[in-house]
Structures are given as structure tokens and as C-alpha cells.
């Protein structure tokens, strides 16, 4: 972040930048504590395992002097090695990070659990080693993978980076190491200090075209990481968009990562107990599937791996579990329009997430659009969804619960009918959507609104732009 301003209408005032050293803020007591308290600066879904770790020893048992600033674990099962500098990074800071990555790459689950227990104990939390181990296992989507532990991701946080570091990191990344450079900035705003963390490398474009671990062809660990990341990202998109209500029924169709012969064996295994092919959705980014067989919660990939192993007796490798689960559209949630719900048929969780990528639960655009729809006109859930980059199902659910939506009765199904799932946020209301539409001048043929009074996608966009 190069420039920060305070704004008042058309006036923008530049805020002077300061630094940690200038404000007498220290690396360990301050910067490190910020990162531990807010591990999202290290990436999505990072659990801090330990900090200031120095329990190294050489082959003769002699303790080493090196101290690892922060060690984390992300939801894909990779360790995250963090090196902190409150000022400009040293010219060899990347070599320090690589050294720590090499050291922790030999850690196993027991070592990490003990380190996490000691870390929590130093911070006043008493948690048994077994509970710490389970905490680490629960944080990882899918099965625990020693192969992924051997591929730590490195994060270097500093106020600035010399060119020797940035050039080296770019080359190391192209050679297969995952290294993030994050710049920490500090500003004084109206008597308060404001800290900002900006990822300067890799940029999203570089990540997409250069750094994805899948570029290492034929490497099993990289393939496993890629599939886990895709599944985890799909779950986050679906939960963030609010597409599937809690309790949504899902059906299993084994797709990715299995041969036709194994797929046939799974179908035979399911025939003995049909609950094996069912799950219920919960809006939980870690473990959103409740399996019909045992009632336990799983990630999509974790459950797919469990089923694969149950049938074959082998450990699954690189299954993308979100491709295995489809919405059971025969079971329609009470607050959802059946016609819109039917559009989800035959699309797995990955496909749904792909349609919704970029969607968030920010309904400001929806409220603005509905306020612009005039009396005497109507539109559809699908057209509204297209204009605001959402999906008809979460829009319908939101209209039934939001007391702030302007004129929700002006949104109908694609057939021009009031949705059978339509409900007022105020349960005491006795009038119907059709009653209000009639009073506003919308003509009906039976229960179908006049199509000539419909505002389609292009007209809605004009209303939003105008």
C-alpha cells in the first residue's frame, strides 16, 4: 500500500507513513503478536502451531541457536513458516526462511502436537497433547498427509524488501518453492496507529500462472495439494454465497480420482446401505457434510477419501471430493422456490462454486436494484441474480428473511408466478404478494403475471446504472 488518505467528500488528505522502529514497536513483542492474533494475514485458514520455536538439535544432541518466529498449519495440511522483520528485510532473509522450512519439513504429527501444547501453555492455556493432536487433525481438510508436511509454504513479513530478496524469491518460486512476501506498513491516523499488511509477491496473476504446485508434473504431493485446495475453495465459495441452506440433502456420485472399476465397486457397496450415498449440508467451511451413515461431520474430500478406503482398503490419493456430491433436488427446503431449486440438479459442488465465484453475502446491490423497480412492474429471481452476480436461490431466501428489502413482492419466478416459498419477514402479515401486485397495476392471467410488465436483465441493468 503506497498511499493512504483520509477522505471527506471530494477532499483527500495524504496520511504520513511511519514505521515500527519510529514508534518504538518491536518485532517479537508487537509484530509477532499481531500475526498470532490475526493469522489471516498469512493466508486463508491458518492455525498458529507455535512461535519462537527453538527446540532444534543436531545429530549429537547439541541445541541450535536458531529461533523460528511463527509456525502455522493451513487447511490443506501444509506447514507455514513465518519470518518477521520490523524494518527492511536482510539481504539473506529468504535463506533464513528456507533453513527453517527444511528443519520443520521433518516434523511429524507428534512433534507438532507437543510444540502446540507448549505454545499454548506459555500463553496460559492448558491443553493435553492428545487434544492438541486432535486440534491439528481437525484443522486439516481430508486425511493427514506426511507428504504435504514436507512442502512448507514460507511467508516473509517486513517493512520493505531489497531487490536481492525479491529477485531470489521469484527465481526460487519458479523452481518450485512457495514463498510469499508481505509488506507491513504503519500510519498514524488522528492519534491512532494503523497497521496494514499487503501481499507484494506473488500477485494473484503470478499465483495463477506460475506458482500453483501442480506445475511440478507427476509429483504426488503437489497433486494432492492442488485437489485439496480446489475442494476447500469450493466450500468457502458456497458458504460465503449462502446458496445451500443448512439441512440441504446431498447425493453421492463418485467422479474424480476413481477408475470405472472402483466406481462400480462403490455403487455395489452403496446398494447394501443406501445411506452411504447421502449427506446433509451444514454451512461450516471446515466440515460441511454430515454423513447419512454415521452422523459424523466431514469435509467433502475427507468423506470421499473415507468412502474410497472403505471400499478399496487403500489410501486415496488426490481426490477432489467436491465433485462427488450433488444437491438432491427432490428435497426442496421450505424457504426456497422449487423451480429455482430444480436448476441445481446434476451440478456437483465444484460446479456450483464455479458459477458463484466472487459472490458474497453483501446485499447492498440487491437492495439498490429492488428500490429502483417501479410499481406496476415485476422481475424474476434469475434476472436479479444475473445482474448482481448471485444465484436465484440465496436471493429468494434473503427476501424471505430481510426486513429491509424494498418491494420483495415484485420478484417472481421465471414463469411469472409468486414463489411457493415466498414469505414475509413479518409473519403477522396476512396479505399476499399477488394482492399488492394487483393493487400496483400488475395484470394477472390466473396466477401468472403479464409478461409485458416484466423487467428483464437489460432493463434492470439500466435501472441500476441510472
N, C-alpha and C positions, 0 to 999 in steps of 0.2 A: 504494500500500500504506500504509494509515493506521496500522496497529498490527502489531507483530511481537513474538512471545512465544517464550521457551524453555519447554518443557513437560516435566514429569516426572509421568507418570500424570495424576492429577486436578489437579495444581498447574501453573498457568501464570503465568510471570513476565514482565511487560512489559519489553521492551528499549528503552532510551532511544535516541532518534534523534539523530544528529549530522549534520554536513554537510561538504562538501568543503573549504570555506574553514576551518572549525573544525579540520579535520585537516591543514591545510596542503597539500591536494591541489589541483593546478592544472588548468586547462581543457585546455591543449594537451599538457602532459607526462603527464597522468594520464587524465582523462576521455576525451580523444580516442584515446589508446592502447587503452583498454578497448574502445571501439567498433570500432576497426580489428581488434583481436584476436578480437572476438566480434560479427561483423556481423549475427548473427541477431537482435540487439536492434532492428535496423532493419526487420525483416520477413523473410519466408522467401526463402532462396536469393538473398542479396545478395552480390555481389562488389565489394570496395573497389577502385575505379579509382585514386584519388589522395586526398591530404589536403593541407591548407594550400595549395591551388592559388591562385596569384596572377598567372598569366600573361595577364592581361587587358590590352587596349589599346584606345584609342578610334580613331576613323577617321583621326586624324593620327599614329597610332602611339605616342601617349603612354601609358606604363603606368598602370594604375589601381591604387589602394591596396587595394581590396577583397581579402579572403582567404577563400576557401571552406573551411570546416572539413573536411568529408569529402564525396566524391562516389562514389556506388556505382552498380551496374547490377544490376537484378533479372532473373530468368529470363524474364520476359515481354518484355524488351527496353526497359524504361523506365529512365531515369536516376533516381537517388535523391539528392536534395540535402539535406545534413545540416547543421544549425546547432546549435552546442553552447553552453550556458551553465551554469557550475558552480553558480550561485546562482539566484535568481528571475529569470525572463526579463525583458528590457527590454520596455517597452510597445509598441515598434515592431519586435520581433524577427521577426514574421511578414512585415513589409515587407522586411527583410533577406533572408529566405528566398525571397521572391518575386523579388527582384532577382537573386539567384544562379540561380534557376530560369530566368529569362528569358535570362540570359547563357549558360548551358550548353545551352539548347534549340537553339542554333545550332551546337553541336558536331557534327562528323561522326565517322566511324569512325577516320579517320587522326588527328584531333586527340585523341581519347580514347586511342588506342594510344600516341601519343607521351607523353601525360600519365601513362599507366600505367607506361611504361618508366622515365620519370624518377622516379616514385614508388618503384618497386622498386629503382632504382639507389641512391637515398638510403638505402634500408634494407638495402643490401649484396647485392642480388640482381641479377645481370647477365642480362637477357633482351632479345633483339633485338626491334626494333619489330615486325617481321613476326610473331614468336612472340606478342608482346603482342596484336596484332590478332587472331590466331587464338584466343587465350585468350578474348577478348571474344566472338567469334563462337560459340565452343563453349559459352559460358555461357548464351546465349540460345536458348530453345526456338523452333524454326522459323526462318524467314528473317529476316535483319537488316532492321529497318524504320525508315527515317528519320522516318516519320510518328510513330512511338511515341517517338522521341528528343525530339520537340518537346513532349511531355507529361510533364515530370518530376514525380515524386512528391516532396513535401517532408516532411522529418522534423525536428522541433524538439525537442531534448532539454534539459531544465532541471530544477532542483530544484523549481520551482513556476512557475505561470503567473498573471499578473494577469488580471482579468476583461476588460480591454480586448483582450487577446490571444485568450482563449477565445471571446468573442463574435464577434470578427472572423473567427477561423478557421472557426467554424460557418457564418457567412454566406458566406465565400469558398468553402467546401466545397459549399454548396448552389448556388453559382454555377458550379461545375464544376472547381475546383481541388482536388487531393488533398493534404491536409495532415494529418500525424499529429503529435499532441502526446504526448511520452513523458516521464514524470516519473522522475528518478533520485533514489533515496534512499540514505542511508548510515546504518548502525548499527554499534555496537561490541558484539561478542558474545565474551565470555570472552577478551579480549585481541586479538581479530581484528576487522578491519573487514569488514563485509558490505555489498555494493552490490546494489541491486535496481532494475530498470527496469520501469516499469508504463505501459502504454499507456492514457492517460486520454481521448484522443479520436482517431479515432472509436471508440466501443464497437462490438462485433460487431453489435449490433442496428442501430445507425446505419449501419454499413457496408452491411448487407444491404438496408436500405430507402431509404437516402439517397445513399450515396456511390459506388455502382458506376458506372463510367464509362458503362455502357450507357444511363444516364438521358439522355445527350446524343443525342437521336434523330437518326438519319441521319448521324452522324459516323463516317466510315470508320475512323479511328484508334481510336476508342472501341470499335467493334465488334470490331476485330482484337484489341485488348487483352482484351476480355471472353472471346473464344473461346480465346485462348492460356491465359488464367488458368484456365478450366474444364478444359482438357486437362491442364495442368500439375498442377492439384489432383487430378484423377482418377488420374494416375500416382502421385502421392505417397500417396494412399489405398491403392492396390493394393499398392505396395511395402511400405508400413507394415503392412498386414494380412497380408502373406505369402501371398496367395491363389494366385498363379501361380508354380509352380516355375521356376527357370532352365531354359531349353530348351523351354518351352511353345510349341507351334505355333499360329500365328495366321493367319487368313484375312481378306482384304480384301473389304469390301462398301462401295463409295463411297456415302455418305449425305449428311451435312451439307455445305452450301456448293457443291453442284453441281446443275445442271439435269438433266432426264431425258436430253436430247440428249448432254450431256457424259458422263453416266453410261454411256450406250450406247457412246460412243467409248472410254471406259476399258475396258469389257468386251471390245471388239474388240482393243484394244491388248494386253490380258492374254492373249487367245486365241493371240497369236503367241508368247508365252513365259509359261507358267503360273507360273513362279517369281516373276513380278512381283506376284502376288496373295498371296504368302506372306511371313511374317516369323517370327522366333523371339524370344521374350521373355527379357529379362535384367533382374534386379532392380536397376536403375540408374535413379534418379529423373531424370537428365538426358536420357539417350538409351537407352530400354529396348528398342527394336526393332532387330533385326539383319535387314536386308532379304535376302530369298532371292536377289535378282538380283545384287547386288554385294558382299554380305557386310559392308557398312558399317553403322555404328550411327546411328540416327535417333531423334528424338522422334516420337511418333505424328503430331503436326501437321506436323513437318518432313518426314516421309516422304509424308504426304498432299499437302502442297504440292509436293513434288518430282514426284510422280506426275501431279498436275494440270498442272504446267508442261510435263512431258514429253509429255503428250497434246495439250494445247491451244496450247502455245507462249506462254501468258500467265502473268502472276504471279497466284498465288492470293490471295484477299482474305477473311480471316475464317473459314477452315475450322476446324472443331473436329475435329481428327484422331482423337481417341479414339473417335469414333462410327464410324470406318471399319473398325475391327479387332475381329473376334470370335475367341473361342477355338475352335480346331479340335478338337472333342471326339472326333474319330475317332482321334486320337493321345493315348493316356492315359499320363501319367507313371507310372513304375514304382511310386512310393510313394503313389499316390492310388487311392481306391476308385472303380472305373469307374461305379458307379451315381451317386455324388455328383458325379463329373466331368461326367456327362451332363446334370446340371441347369444347367450353364453354357452349354448350346447356345443359339444365337440371341440371346445378350445381348452387346452391344458393351462395350468397356472403360469407357465412361461409365456404362452401366447397372450393371455390376459394382461400380464405385466407389460409385454411389449406394446400393446395397444394403449396402455395407461402411462407409459414412461413420461415423467415430467409432471404428472398430475399431483396436486397436493390438496389438503383439506382447507384451502383458503377459498371461501365462498364469496369474496368481495365482488369478483366479476359476475357471478350469478345474480347477486342482489342488484347490481347496477343494471344488468340486462333486463331482469324482470320489471324493474321500475320503469323501463322505457317502453314496455309492451302496453299499448293503449287499450282502453276499454273497447269492447266490440271486436277484438281480435284475439286469436289464440295461437299457440305454437305447440311443439312436441318436445318430449324429453330428449329424443335423439338429436333434434336440431339444436337445442340449447347445449347439449353435451358437446357437439362438434364445435360450436362457436367458442366455448370456454375451455376446450381441451380436457374434457372429463368423460364420463360414461353415464348413460341414462339411469343405471341402477342407483349409484350413490346420489345422483341428483334427486331422484324420486324419494329416497329415504330421507334426504336432508329436508325436502319440502314438508315432509310429514312431522318433523320434529323442531324445525326452526320457527320461532315466533317472530322473526324479523324479516322473513322473505316477503317482498312486495307481491301481491296478487298471485299466489301459487295456484289458484284455480284456473288460471289462463294457460297452464301447461297440461296437455292431454297426451294420450297415446298416439302412436303413428296412425291408428285407424280413426282418430278424431273423437275418441270416447274418453270419458273420465276414467282414470285408472281404478281398477277394483281395489287396489291397495291405497288409494288416496285417503288421507285422514287429516283432520285439523289438529294443529298443535294444541289448541284449546279443546279438550274433549267434551266440554259442555255445549259446544255449538251444535245446533240441530239442523241448520240449513245445509244444502248440498252445493257442490261446485257448479252443477248444472243450473241450479236456481240462480246463482249470481251471474253466470254467463248469460242466461236468458234475460236477466234484468239489464245487462250491459248491451244487449242488442245482438248477441250471437244467435244465429238461427240453427235449429236442430231438426234433423230428419230422424225421428225416433230418438235414439241415444247418440247419434253421430252428428258432430258439429259440421257446419257448412265449410267445405274445403276452400271456398273462395275467400273466407275470412282468416285463413291460416297464414301466419307469418313464417316463411321458410328461412333457411340458413342465410341466404344472401341478404334478405330484408333485416334479419336480426343483426347481422354484422354492420349494416348501415345504421341501425339504431344505436349500437354500441359505439361506433365511431363518431356519431353525430352528437 
